[in-house]
C-alpha cells in the first residue's frame, strides 16, 4: 500500500501523527556498519517541531528507540526497527476538521480512497510520518561512508539565496533557524516568515540539495534511473510539488552547445566534466560529478484564517483551523530532503555492489 521504499535498502514507515508513535523498519542494511543512537538523534533533532519560534510549537523530544538490528554500535544485517513515541498530541484541536475538509489537505482524498481517515493531525498524511524517513536516512548515511549530502533553504516565497554549491557545509546551514547559509538572505526570509505567521498565512519555497563524492555508475536504467528515483523520493515528501535535477527547467532556455558538459581528465587521472548542467546524472547513471537538485514546497496548507470548504455531504461551510502548524515548512524540510537523498543513494550503491560482486 505504498509504505515501503527502496529495493535492496528498503524502508517501511508506520504510525499516525496522533497515534501512540511513529517509526520505521530498515531492511537490507549490511552488517557491521557503525551506527550510534546519537547519529540518528542528531538528525531527528534537526527535523523535530518546537526548535524555534518560526516552526510548529508542538513540544516533542522525538527520542529514538532502536528496537532491533543494532548491537554494541554495529548493525547486525537484520531488520532495524526504530520507534519515536508521540507525547504532545492535542487531538481536541482537530474537532473542526471532523465535520469539514481542509483545503489542499489529504482529508478528502483519504476519505475517497479508504472510506476512513485518522482525523487528528492528518494521520499518515502528516509530516510527522517523515520521522521514520529521517531516522532511516541516518542509517543510509552510515552505509554511504564518505558521500557528503548537504541541503539548505534556497528560496522562501520570492526571496532567493546565493550559495556556493561546491563549498557549502552542513555547519553553514545550521548557523541560523531558517537553515539558509546566505546570512543576508536568511534574515530577509526570517522577516518574511514572521510576517506570514502574524498574518495567519503561510509560505512555500525551494530546498536545494547537493551530494558530493557519489561514485560513477549508480543507477538502473531504464525505469530505475538514479534521477527518476530521486524524483520519486522527493515528490513523496509531504508538500512537495516540484523537482529539478541539474539545470532543470532553466536548461530549456539554453542551446545544446551551452548545456553540454565537456569531458576532461581530472588532476587525479580520472574522468570528469568541465561543467555540471547534467546535475551529476547522465542516462540515468551517476557520472561522478556532484548531484544537484532543487525541491519545491507549496505553502503550508493549514493557515490561521477562515476558509471556504464543504462537509462530507458536500454542504458549503467555513473552516476555522486550530492547532500548531508551521507557517513555512522549509527549515524543517532540509533534513528530510537530505534523508531521502541518502536513502536513494544507499539503495543504488548496494545494487551496484551486487552487480560488481
Protein Blocks (a to p, Z undefined) as FASTA:
>chain_A
ZZagcjklccddeddfklmbdcdddehiaehiacdfklmmmmmmmmpghkamkbcfbdce
kiacdfbhpaghiaehiacddddddfkbcfklmmmmmmpccehiaklmmmmmnopacfeg
oimmpmklmmmmmmmmmmmmmmnomaccddddfbgcjbccdddfklocfklmmmpmnopa
blmlmmmmmmmmmmmmmnopacddddddddehiaehiacdfklgfklmmmmmmmmpghia
bdcehjlmmlmmpcfklmpccddddfkopacdfblflnopahhiaehiacdddddddddf
bdcbdcddddfkopacddddedjddfbfklmmmmmmmmmmmmmmmmmmmmmmmmmZZ
